[in-house]
Amino acid sequence: MVTPRLSIVVPFYNVERYIADCLDSLRRQTFTDFEVLLVDDGSKDDSVEAARDFCARDSRFRLITQENQGLGPARNTGVTHAQGDYLTFVDSDDLVPRHAYEMMIRSLDETASQIAAGNARRFNNTSGVRQSFVHQKPFAKDLAPTDVYEHPTLATDRMVWNKVYRRTFWDQFKYEFPAIRYEDYPITLRAYLDAITVDCIAAPVYYWRERESGESITQLKFQYGNLADRVTSAEMVLKLLDRAPELRHRVQKHLALIDLATVVQAFATADDDELQPLLALARRLSSKFDPRIVREVATLQRLEYEALEAGDTELLRRLARFRAEGHGLVPARRHPTLPWRYESQYPGLRDSKLPAAIYRLPNDELDVRALSTDVEWTDDELVIRGTAEITHLTADEGTSVRMSLVCGRRTQRLPVTITEAEAPLVGFETRVPRAMLAGLPNWAATAWISVEMRSGLVRRRGALKPSPLQYADGAWVAGRWIQPVRSGNGRLSLQIRTGSAELTGAEVDGDTLILTGRIPAKMTSPTLRLARSAGDIQVPLQRRSGGAQPRIPKQRGRESMDEFEARVPFDDLIDTVNPDDPFLDRTVLVPRIHDGEEKQLIVVTGINHGLMTPRGDRVISLTRSPGQYLNVVESPARVTADRIEVAGDRVTVSGPRWRNVSYDNVTWRRFLPNSDDGIDATVTVTLDDERWSAEADVTTMTGSDGDDPYKWTLFADRPHASPYAVLSDSFLLTSLPLKVGTFTLLARSGILHLETD
């Protein structure tokens, strides 16, 4: 028997709902020289039958059984049976992108590093696919080779499954998972410290499942045994820092913000007889932190820490319940004798063991937060609506808001209208004249909007930020394309694009997608390439009139442009076995214009709606990114929305109808807390030959008292398969959010939600 290069250890226990999808994502890997060690940790459901089925169909899968011992020991069992030169781990309810192991092993072969680690995505039907927060900074860019000292954010990457290890390295340091929960972090950090070099890959190599109801509070999470394991794991991690004191501050702060906060939150549901053991457990962890950490956290967590130090279990319970109820920030009040100081009105002010001075709010917590919620172009202006506040302070009649357009060193005042003041927020509308944008200097590439707020004696400055849900349209202004986007520093940035490739039209001609647009006339040998993990698709461009191309008249700040046409065969776009996204079973192809070493994304300037074309059981969709760049999506034929109508308390969502797709049960679904099970609203579905629609009355979707915060997601059921969330044409998202009765209709990752506050 030939020894495989890669061993994949997959422990499982009672995951019959998910394990088949997990194993199928492994079976479809482009790197094929692997074995999968399926470790049944005493499952009581039918997940073992799914494992046996894969073993029967694919000799690379092997089943190992043992009595239930927990995830760590099950992983250790898998390692003892593993034969490969490389080693990796997968949790049995997660997914692995098709090219993940090919990328990581290729990197290790090239660099001789001990570990290759990559980015991760969180996913579920309700919220779609999105960046994993804890992996965002460590894997912001490719770094090969590096190490945890040169790239210290790796020290907060606590998961074992987004990595491939050299087996010789694993055996050299005799890694073994402890028989506790939260067993990943001690092994992961120790391996980072032991490794000479590590390869960091920015592309996602792992899809990490989240419950449909989200990462909400669960009783299991706050059971004492669970919390004790969390503290034990944290102590093991802290002990490792004796070897790396330069990482101590970063890791301690990470543990304080996540692990200690979780232990403290357990006071919200603890019984009276559990308070003292819980206090001792929390203090066991907090006593190991440098006191400087406390000075760097927000006031609420600092109060929790001080209550721990004082042994005030009643205050800890009040603070934990306050946090669990979702109050978040609370209005501050002026100090009774020092009016330039403010105190937080969190529970315990004036009636706890803690001195009142601890409740004082530092200046950096009284910061301005201004968020745009709607961006609209008129013939004369860019109109921006949103909300603003100074955190912890309540808006009143004396609150003022000033805004300015900033470009380089140039600052120009903008008119601001206060539309409403509902504590603690101020609603505003500001208008940026097109004439002001036209007057920006030729060298300008971007502009942003500064915000100054005054409330009482407090004045703060900041930048206007866009809603993370926002898809804003751009517009031509004096020959330059102005595009509102979220910049890397979080600001609402007005990008000024000149000489960019543009899409002005798109149509279907039989088996071909025809794209028309403009490219800079200076390009000599332009081609169109659509990028995907399986390899780029290259398409020749035709300049409309051959040798003598008609020039678009050059305007101020705009390069001369030529017209082009590109004909993309649909067969080149269909790739059912190589989807980049293992959850949605789709690939987003990013078109670029290449000319020698130069390459440009394509700005969508000429169309304001999507183009969706069925091809068998797949669909090709012409879409746009949040920055209004052209995307092409190849995906399975599923229920898709492209139109929304709102009339009072009624909302109707509709879209194109595809053959062989079930529309019998398109419904708004609300998942139960801490569960993947939900309840459905009453929805009227209407079908004709070309379209579907689903109408609902939101008054039937509120809680029993009308005040419960609910979140409904538009779902489609299908026979003999899992239900899925309905995705939306991205052009539709520019019209959201919308008010529907007491709900707000919005989209997250292209998925429609009805949410109450």
C-alpha positions in Angstrom: 0.0 0.0 0.0 1.4 3.4 -1.0 1.7 5.9 1.9 -0.6 8.9 1.3 1.0 12.4 1.5 -1.8 13.8 3.7 -3.7 12.4 6.6 -7.0 14.1 7.5 -8.3 13.3 11.0 -12.1 13.7 11.3 -13.5 12.9 14.8 -17.3 12.8 15.0 -20.1 12.4 17.5 -23.8 12.7 16.8 -23.5 14.8 13.6 -25.9 12.9 11.3 -27.3 16.2 9.9 -23.9 17.5 8.7 -21.3 14.8 8.3 -22.1 13.8 4.8 -21.6 17.3 3.5 -18.3 17.5 5.4 -17.0 14.3 4.0 -18.1 15.2 0.5 -16.1 18.4 0.7 -13.0 16.2 1.4 -13.8 13.8 -1.3 -13.8 16.6 -3.9 -10.4 18.0 -3.0 -8.1 18.9 -5.9 -5.3 17.4 -3.9 -6.1 13.7 -4.1 -3.2 11.9 -2.4 -4.8 11.7 1.1 -6.4 9.4 3.6 -9.3 10.3 5.9 -9.3 8.8 9.4 -12.9 8.9 10.6 -12.9 8.5 14.3 -16.4 7.6 15.7 -16.3 8.8 19.3 -19.2 6.6 20.4 -22.0 8.2 18.3 -25.6 7.3 19.2 -27.2 8.5 15.9 -26.9 7.6 12.3 -23.7 9.6 11.6 -21.7 6.4 11.7 -23.8 5.0 8.8 -22.9 8.0 6.7 -19.2 7.4 7.6 -19.5 3.8 6.6 -21.1 4.7 3.3 -18.1 7.0 2.4 -15.7 4.2 3.4 -17.5 1.8 1.1 -17.4 4.2 -1.8 -13.9 5.6 -1.4 -10.9 3.5 -0.2 -9.2 6.7 1.0 -11.7 6.8 3.9 -11.2 4.6 7.0 -13.5 4.2 10.0 -12.1 3.9 13.5 -14.4 3.4 16.5 -14.0 4.0 20.2 -16.0 4.7 23.3 -16.9 8.3 23.9 -13.9 10.2 25.2 -14.2 13.7 23.8 -12.8 15.6 20.8 -9.2 15.8 22.0 -8.7 12.0 22.7 -10.6 11.2 19.4 -8.1 13.4 17.5 -5.2 11.6 19.3 -6.6 8.3 18.2 -6.8 9.5 14.6 -3.2 10.6 14.7 -2.0 7.2 15.9 -3.6 5.6 12.8 -2.4 8.4 10.4 0.3 7.4 7.9 0.7 10.5 5.8 3.7 12.9 5.5 1.4 15.8 6.4 -1.4 16.0 9.0 -4.5 18.0 9.3 -7.8 18.0 11.3 -11.4 18.7 10.4 -14.5 19.1 12.6 -17.3 16.9 11.3 -19.9 19.7 10.9 -17.6 22.0 8.9 -16.5 22.2 5.2 -13.2 22.4 3.4 -12.9 24.4 0.1 -11.9 22.3 -2.8 -8.4 23.8 -3.3 -7.5 24.2 0.3 -5.1 21.3 0.8 -3.5 21.8 -2.7 -2.7 25.4 -1.7 -1.3 24.5 1.7 0.8 21.5 0.7 2.2 23.3 -2.4 3.2 26.1 0.0 4.9 23.7 2.4 6.7 22.0 -0.5 8.1 25.3 -1.7 9.1 26.8 1.7 10.0 23.8 3.9 8.0 25.4 6.7 6.6 23.3 9.5 3.1 24.6 9.3 0.8 26.1 6.6 -2.2 28.0 8.0 -4.9 29.8 6.2 -8.0 32.0 6.4 -11.4 30.8 7.5 -15.0 31.7 6.7 -18.0 31.4 9.0 -21.2 30.1 7.4 -24.8 29.1 7.9 -28.0 29.5 5.9 -29.3 32.4 7.9 -26.3 34.7 7.6 -24.5 33.2 4.5 -20.8 33.1 4.2 -18.6 35.8 5.8 -15.1 36.4 7.1 -14.2 34.7 10.4 -13.4 37.6 12.7 -10.7 35.8 14.7 -8.9 34.9 11.4 -9.2 38.3 9.7 -6.0 39.9 11.0 -3.7 36.9 11.1 -4.4 36.0 7.5 -5.0 39.4 6.0 -2.3 38.7 3.4 0.0 35.9 2.2 3.2 35.6 4.2 5.5 32.7 3.4 7.6 32.0 5.3 7.1 33.9 8.6 6.9 33.0 12.3 4.8 34.0 15.3 7.4 36.5 16.5 7.6 38.3 13.2 3.8 38.1 12.7 2.5 38.1 16.3 -1.2 38.2 15.4 -0.8 34.5 14.8 -0.7 34.0 18.5 -4.5 34.7 18.6 -5.3 32.0 16.0 -6.5 29.4 18.4 -8.0 26.8 16.0 -6.2 23.6 14.9 -8.3 22.9 11.8 -7.2 25.6 9.4 -3.6 24.2 9.2 -1.5 21.5 7.7 1.4 20.2 9.8 4.5 18.2 8.8 4.1 14.9 10.5 7.8 14.8 11.4 7.3 18.2 13.2 4.2 16.9 15.0 6.1 13.8 16.2 9.3 15.6 17.1 7.4 17.7 19.6 5.0 14.9 20.7 1.8 17.0 20.5 -1.2 15.4 22.2 -4.6 17.0 22.7 -5.6 17.3 26.4 -8.8 15.5 27.4 -10.7 18.8 27.9 -12.9 21.1 25.9 -11.2 24.1 24.3 -8.3 21.8 23.6 -7.2 23.5 20.4 -5.5 26.7 21.7 -2.7 25.1 23.8 -1.7 22.9 20.9 -2.0 25.6 18.3 0.1 28.2 20.2 2.7 25.7 21.2 3.1 24.6 17.6 3.5 28.2 16.5 6.2 28.7 19.1 8.0 25.5 18.1 7.8 26.1 14.4 10.9 27.6 12.7 8.7 29.1 10.0 5.0 29.2 9.2 3.3 29.8 5.8 0.2 32.2 6.0 -2.4 31.9 3.3 -4.9 34.7 2.8 -7.4 32.6 0.8 -10.0 30.7 2.8 -9.0 27.1 3.5 -11.7 26.3 6.0 -15.5 26.9 6.4 -16.5 27.0 10.1 -20.2 26.3 10.7 -22.3 28.5 13.0 -25.7 27.6 14.4 -28.6 29.0 12.4 -29.7 31.0 15.5 -26.2 32.4 15.8 -23.6 32.3 18.6 -26.2 33.2 21.2 -25.9 32.4 24.9 -26.5 28.7 25.7 -26.8 27.0 29.1 -24.3 24.4 28.1 -21.7 27.1 27.3 -22.1 28.4 30.9 -22.1 25.0 32.8 -19.4 25.0 35.4 -17.6 22.0 33.9 -17.5 23.7 30.5 -16.2 26.9 32.0 -13.6 25.0 34.1 -12.2 23.4 30.9 -12.1 26.9 29.3 -10.0 28.2 32.3 -7.8 25.2 32.3 -7.1 25.7 28.5 -6.4 29.4 29.1 -3.9 28.5 31.9 -2.1 26.1 29.6 -1.8 28.9 27.1 -0.6 31.4 29.6 2.1 29.0 30.8 3.4 28.7 27.3 4.0 32.5 27.3 6.9 32.0 29.7 8.8 31.1 26.5 7.6 34.1 24.6 7.2 37.1 26.9 6.9 39.5 23.9 3.5 37.8 23.1 2.2 37.9 26.6 0.3 41.2 26.4 -1.4 40.3 23.1 -2.5 36.9 24.3 -3.6 38.0 27.7 -5.8 40.7 26.2 -7.3 38.1 23.8 -8.1 35.8 26.7 -9.5 38.6 28.8 -11.8 39.7 26.0 -13.1 36.2 25.1 -12.5 33.6 27.8 -12.7 35.7 31.0 -15.7 37.6 29.6 -17.4 34.2 29.0 -16.8 33.0 32.5 -18.1 36.3 34.0 -21.2 36.1 31.8 -22.1 32.9 33.5 -23.1 34.9 36.5 -26.3 35.9 34.7 -27.8 32.4 35.0 -25.9 30.9 37.9 -27.9 29.7 40.9 -27.1 31.1 44.4 -25.1 28.0 45.4 -23.0 28.3 42.2 -21.9 31.9 42.8 -18.9 31.3 45.0 -17.4 28.4 43.0 -17.9 30.5 39.9 -16.2 33.5 41.5 -13.2 31.3 42.5 -13.0 30.0 38.9 -13.1 33.5 37.4 -10.5 34.9 39.8 -8.3 31.9 39.1 -8.0 33.2 35.6 -8.1 37.0 36.2 -5.3 36.7 38.8 -2.9 35.7 36.0 -3.4 38.8 33.9 -1.2 41.8 34.0 -3.1 44.7 35.7 -2.3 46.8 32.6 -4.8 44.7 30.6 -7.6 46.1 32.7 -6.8 49.7 31.8 -7.2 48.8 28.1 -10.6 47.3 28.1 -14.0 49.1 27.9 -15.6 50.3 31.1 -18.2 47.5 31.3 -15.5 44.8 31.3 -13.3 46.8 33.6 -16.2 46.9 36.1 -16.6 43.2 35.8 -12.9 42.8 36.6 -13.1 45.1 39.6 -16.2 43.3 40.9 -14.2 40.0 40.6 -11.4 41.5 42.6 -13.8 42.8 45.3 -15.7 39.5 45.4 -19.0 41.2 44.7 -21.1 38.4 43.3 -24.3 40.4 43.4 -22.8 43.1 41.2 -21.3 40.5 38.9 -24.8 39.0 38.5 -26.3 42.4 37.7 -23.6 43.3 35.2 -23.9 39.9 33.5 -27.7 40.1 33.2 -27.3 43.7 31.9 -25.0 42.4 29.2 -27.2 39.4 28.4 -30.2 41.6 27.9 -28.4 43.4 25.1 -28.3 46.9 26.7 -24.8 47.5 25.4 -23.8 51.1 25.9 -25.8 53.2 28.4 -26.2 56.9 28.7 -23.7 58.6 30.9 -24.3 61.4 33.4 -22.2 64.3 34.5 -20.2 63.9 37.7 -22.2 65.7 40.5 -19.4 68.1 41.3 -17.0 67.9 38.3 -19.3 68.8 35.3 -16.5 68.1 32.7 -16.4 64.5 33.8 -18.9 61.8 33.0 -19.8 58.6 34.8 -21.2 55.4 33.2 -24.6 54.4 34.6 -23.9 50.7 34.5 -25.4 48.7 37.4 -23.8 49.4 40.8 -23.0 53.1 40.5 -23.3 54.5 44.1 -24.8 51.3 45.5 -22.0 48.7 45.2 -18.8 47.9 47.0 -16.8 49.5 44.1 -15.7 53.2 44.4 -17.6 55.5 42.2 -14.3 56.6 40.5 -14.2 53.2 38.7 -17.3 54.2 36.8 -15.7 57.3 35.3 -15.7 57.2 31.5 -12.3 57.8 29.9 -12.3 60.3 27.1 -11.7 57.7 24.4 -15.0 56.1 25.2 -16.9 59.3 24.5 -16.2 59.1 20.8 -18.3 60.1 17.8 -20.0 57.4 15.8 -21.6 58.5 12.6 -23.1 55.9 10.2 -24.6 56.4 6.7 -27.7 54.3 6.2 -28.8 55.6 2.8 -26.8 57.0 -0.2 -28.7 58.5 -3.1 -27.7 60.5 -6.2 -29.9 63.3 -7.5 -29.3 65.4 -10.6 -27.5 68.0 -8.4 -26.2 66.3 -5.3 -25.1 63.2 -3.5 -27.6 62.8 -0.6 -26.4 60.9 2.5 -28.7 60.0 5.3 -27.7 58.4 8.6 -27.3 58.5 12.3 -24.7 60.0 14.6 -24.0 60.0 18.3 -21.3 60.6 20.9 -21.2 57.2 22.6 -22.8 57.2 26.1 -24.2 60.7 25.7 -27.9 61.3 24.9 -28.8 63.6 22.1 -30.9 66.6 23.0 -31.8 70.0 21.6 -28.3 71.3 22.2 -26.6 68.6 20.2 -25.0 69.9 17.0 -23.6 68.1 14.0 -21.2 69.5 11.4 -19.8 67.7 8.4 -17.2 68.5 5.8 -15.9 67.0 2.6 -12.2 66.3 3.0 -9.8 65.8 0.1 -6.1 66.0 0.9 -5.7 69.2 2.8 -8.9 70.7 1.4 -11.9 70.9 3.7 -15.3 72.1 2.5 -18.3 72.5 4.8 -21.4 70.6 3.9 -25.0 71.4 4.9 -26.5 69.2 7.6 -30.1 68.8 8.5 -31.2 67.1 11.7 -34.1 64.9 10.7 -34.8 63.3 14.1 -33.4 63.0 17.6 -34.2 59.7 19.3 -32.0 59.1 22.3 -29.1 58.5 22.0 -29.0 59.0 18.2 -29.4 62.0 16.0 -30.7 61.4 12.5 -29.1 63.5 9.8 -29.1 64.3 6.1 -26.2 65.9 4.4 -25.8 66.8 0.7 -22.6 66.9 -1.3 -23.2 69.1 -4.4 -22.0 67.6 -7.7 -20.4 71.0 -8.4 -18.2 70.5 -5.3 -17.2 67.0 -6.4 -16.5 68.3 -9.9 -14.1 70.9 -8.4 -11.9 68.4 -6.7 -8.3 68.5 -8.0 -7.2 66.3 -10.9 -4.7 64.4 -8.7 -7.4 63.4 -6.2 -8.1 59.7 -5.8 -10.4 59.8 -2.8 -12.4 62.1 -0.5 -14.1 61.4 2.8 -16.6 63.1 5.2 -15.5 64.4 8.6 -18.0 64.7 11.4 -17.9 67.0 14.4 -20.4 66.6 17.1 -21.1 68.7 20.2 -23.2 67.7 23.2 -23.0 69.8 26.3 -19.3 70.4 27.1 -18.2 67.5 25.0 -17.0 67.9 21.4 -15.7 65.1 19.3 -14.4 64.6 15.8 -14.5 61.5 13.6 -15.2 60.2 10.1 -18.5 59.1 8.6 -18.6 55.4 8.2 -20.9 53.3 5.9 -23.4 50.7 7.0 -21.8 47.2 6.6 -25.0 46.3 4.7 -24.7 49.1 2.2 -24.4 48.7 -1.6 -24.2 52.3 -2.9 -24.4 53.4 -6.5 -21.7 55.5 -8.1 -22.2 58.2 -10.7 -20.4 60.3 -13.4 -19.4 63.7 -12.2 -17.6 65.9 -14.7 -16.1 63.0 -16.5 -15.0 61.1 -13.4 -16.7 58.2 -11.7 -17.4 58.9 -8.0 -18.0 55.6 -6.1 -19.0 55.5 -2.4 -17.3 52.5 -0.7 -16.0 51.4 2.6 -12.3 52.0 2.7 -9.7 49.9 4.5 -9.8 52.2 7.6 -13.6 51.9 7.8 -14.5 55.3 6.4 -17.2 56.1 3.9 -14.8 56.9 1.0 -15.7 58.6 -2.2 -13.4 57.0 -4.7 -12.6 59.1 -7.7 -12.0 56.7 -10.6 -10.5 57.9 -13.9 -9.3 55.7 -16.7 -11.0 52.6 -15.4 -12.4 49.8 -17.5 -16.2 50.1 -17.6 -19.1 47.7 -18.4 -21.8 49.6 -20.2 -24.0 46.7 -21.4 -24.6 43.0 -21.2 -26.9 40.6 -23.1 -27.3 36.9 -23.9 -26.9 35.6 -27.5 -27.7 31.9 -27.6 -24.8 30.1 -25.8 -22.8 33.3 -25.3 -22.7 36.1 -22.8 -21.8 39.4 -24.6 -20.2 42.2 -22.6 -19.7 45.7 -23.9 -17.9 48.5 -22.4 -14.9 50.9 -22.5 -11.2 50.5 -21.9 -8.4 53.1 -21.8 -7.3 53.8 -25.4 -3.6 53.5 -24.3 -4.0 49.8 -23.8 -2.1 47.9 -26.5 -3.1 44.2 -26.2 -6.0 44.0 -23.8 -7.7 40.7 -22.9 -10.5 39.8 -20.5 -9.7 37.3 -17.8 -12.2 35.9 -15.3 -10.3 34.8 -12.2 -11.3 31.7 -10.2 -9.4 29.1 -8.1 -9.5 26.4 -10.8 -7.7 28.7 -13.2 -8.5 31.9 -15.1 -10.8 32.0 -18.2 -9.2 34.2 -20.9 -11.4 35.9 -23.5 -10.2 38.1 -26.4 -11.5 41.6 -26.6 -12.7 43.2 -29.9 -12.4 46.9 -30.3 -15.5 47.8 -32.1 -14.1 49.3 -35.3 -10.9 47.3 -35.8 -7.8 49.4 -36.6 -9.4 52.8 -36.4 -11.2 52.8 -33.0 -13.6 55.6 -32.4 -12.4 57.6 -29.4 -14.7 58.6 -26.6 -14.2 62.4 -26.3 -11.7 63.1 -23.5 -13.2 65.1 -20.6 -11.6 66.9 -17.7 -9.7 64.3 -15.6 -10.7 61.4 -17.9 -8.5 59.4 -20.2 -9.4 58.7 -23.8 -11.4 55.5 -24.0 -12.1 52.9 -26.6 -15.2 50.7 -26.9 -14.9 46.9 -26.6 -16.9 43.8 -27.0 -16.2 40.4 -25.3 -18.0 37.2 -26.1 -17.9 34.7 -23.3 -19.1 31.1 -24.0 -21.4 29.9 -21.2 -19.7 26.4 -21.4 -16.5 28.0 -20.3 -18.2 29.3 -17.1 -19.9 26.1 -16.0 -17.8 24.1 -13.6 -20.0 21.9 -11.4 -17.2 20.0 -9.9 -14.9 22.9 -9.0 -17.0 25.4 -6.9 -14.8 27.7 -4.8 -17.5 27.9 -2.1 -18.3 24.4 -0.7 -21.4 25.7 1.2 -23.2 27.6 -1.5 -21.7 25.3 -4.3 -20.8 28.3 -6.4 -17.9 30.2 -7.8 -17.6 34.0 -8.0 -15.5 34.9 -11.1 -13.9 38.3 -11.0 -13.4 39.8 -14.4 -10.3 42.0 -15.1 -8.9 43.6 -18.1 -5.2 42.6 -18.6 -2.8 44.5 -20.7 0.8 43.2 -20.2 1.5 43.7 -16.5 -1.4 46.1 -16.0 -4.8 44.7 -14.8 -8.0 46.5 -14.0 -11.3 45.6 -12.4 -14.3 46.6 -14.4 -16.6 49.2 -13.0 -20.3 48.7 -13.8 -21.5 52.0 -15.2 -24.1 51.1 -17.7 -26.6 48.7 -16.1 -28.6 48.9 -12.9 -30.0 45.3 -12.7 -28.6 41.8 -12.7 -28.6 39.4 -15.6 -29.4 35.8 -14.8 -29.3 33.0 -17.3 -30.1 29.3 -16.6 -27.9 26.6 -18.2 -29.3 23.2 -17.3 -29.3 22.9 -13.5 -26.8 25.9 -13.1 -27.3 29.6 -13.4 -24.9 32.3 -14.7 -25.5 35.6 -12.9 -24.0 39.0 -13.8 -23.7 40.9 -10.5 -21.8 43.7 -8.9 -19.6 43.9 -5.8 -20.2 46.5 -3.0 -17.7 48.7 -4.8 -19.7 48.4 -8.0 -17.1 46.2 -9.8 -18.3 43.5 -12.2 -18.7 39.9 -10.8 -19.9 36.8 -12.6 -21.4 34.0 -10.4 -21.8 30.4 -11.5 -24.1 28.6 -9.1 -26.8 25.9 -8.8 -30.3 26.9 -10.0 -32.1 27.9 -6.8 -34.8 30.3 -5.7 -33.4 33.8 -6.3 -34.9 37.2 -5.5 -34.6 40.3 -7.7 -37.6 42.5 -6.8 -39.1 43.7 -3.5 -42.5 45.6 -3.1 -43.6 47.1 0.2 -47.1 48.3 1.0 -47.7 49.1 4.7 -47.3 45.9 6.7 -47.1 43.7 3.6 -43.9 42.7 1.8 -43.7 40.9 -1.5 -40.4 39.3 -2.7 -40.2 37.9 -6.2 -37.7 36.6 -8.8 -37.2 34.6 -11.9 -38.5 31.0 -12.1 -36.1 28.2 -13.2 -37.0 24.7 -14.4 -36.7 21.8 -11.9 -36.6 24.2 -8.9 -39.2 23.8 -6.2 -41.2 26.9 -5.3 -43.8 25.2 -3.2 -42.6 26.5 0.1 -40.8 29.8 0.0 -41.3 31.2 3.5 -40.0 33.5 6.2 -38.4 31.4 8.9 -37.3 32.3 12.5 -34.9 30.0 14.2 -35.4 29.1 17.8 -32.7 30.2 20.3 -29.6 28.0 20.4 -31.0 25.7 17.7 -31.0 24.8 14.0 -34.8 24.3 14.1 -37.2 27.1 13.4 -40.8 28.1 12.8 -42.4 29.5 9.6 -44.5 32.5 8.9 -47.7 32.5 6.8 -46.6 33.3 3.3 -48.7 33.3 0.0 -46.6 32.0 -2.9 -47.8 32.8 -6.4 -46.3 31.3 -9.6 -46.5 31.9 -13.3 -44.5 30.6 -16.3 -41.6 33.0 -15.7 -41.7 34.3 -12.1 -42.4 33.5 -8.5 -43.5 35.8 -5.7 -44.0 35.4 -1.9 -46.2 37.8 0.0 -46.4 38.1 3.8 -48.1 40.3 6.4 -45.5 41.2 9.0 -48.1 41.8 11.7 -48.4 38.1 12.0 -44.6 37.8 12.6 -44.2 39.7 15.9 -43.9 38.3 19.4 -46.8 37.6 21.6 -46.5 41.1 23.2 -45.3 42.8 20.0 -42.0 43.8 21.6 -39.8 40.7 21.1 -36.7 41.2 19.0 -37.2 38.8 16.1 -35.2 38.0 13.0 -36.8 36.2 10.1 -34.9 34.8 7.1 -36.4 34.1 3.6 -36.0 30.4 3.0 -36.8 27.8 0.3 -37.6 24.2 1.1 -36.9 21.5 -1.4 -37.9 17.8 -1.6 -35.4 15.2 -0.2 -32.7 17.9 0.4 -31.8 20.5 3.0 -33.6 23.9 2.9 -31.6 27.0 2.0 -31.8 30.7 2.3 -32.9 32.7 -0.7 -30.1 34.8 -2.2 -30.7 38.1 -3.8 -29.5 39.8 -7.0 -26.9 42.2 -5.7 -28.4 45.2 -7.7 -31.5 44.8 -5.5 -29.4 45.5 -2.4 -29.0 49.2 -3.3 -32.6 49.8 -2.4 -32.2 48.3 1.1 -32.9 48.7 4.0 -36.6 49.3 3.9 -39.2 49.8 6.7 -42.0 47.2 6.7 -44.3 48.0 9.6 -42.3 47.5 12.8 -39.6 45.5 10.9 -36.6 46.5 8.9 -36.0 44.6 5.6 -32.3 44.3 5.0 -29.7 41.9 3.5 -26.7 40.2 5.0 -24.4 38.4 2.6 -27.1 38.7 0.0 -29.7 37.0 2.2 -33.0 38.8 3.1 -33.9 39.4 6.7 -36.9 41.0 8.5 -35.6 42.2 11.8 -37.1 44.1 14.8 -35.0 46.3 17.1 
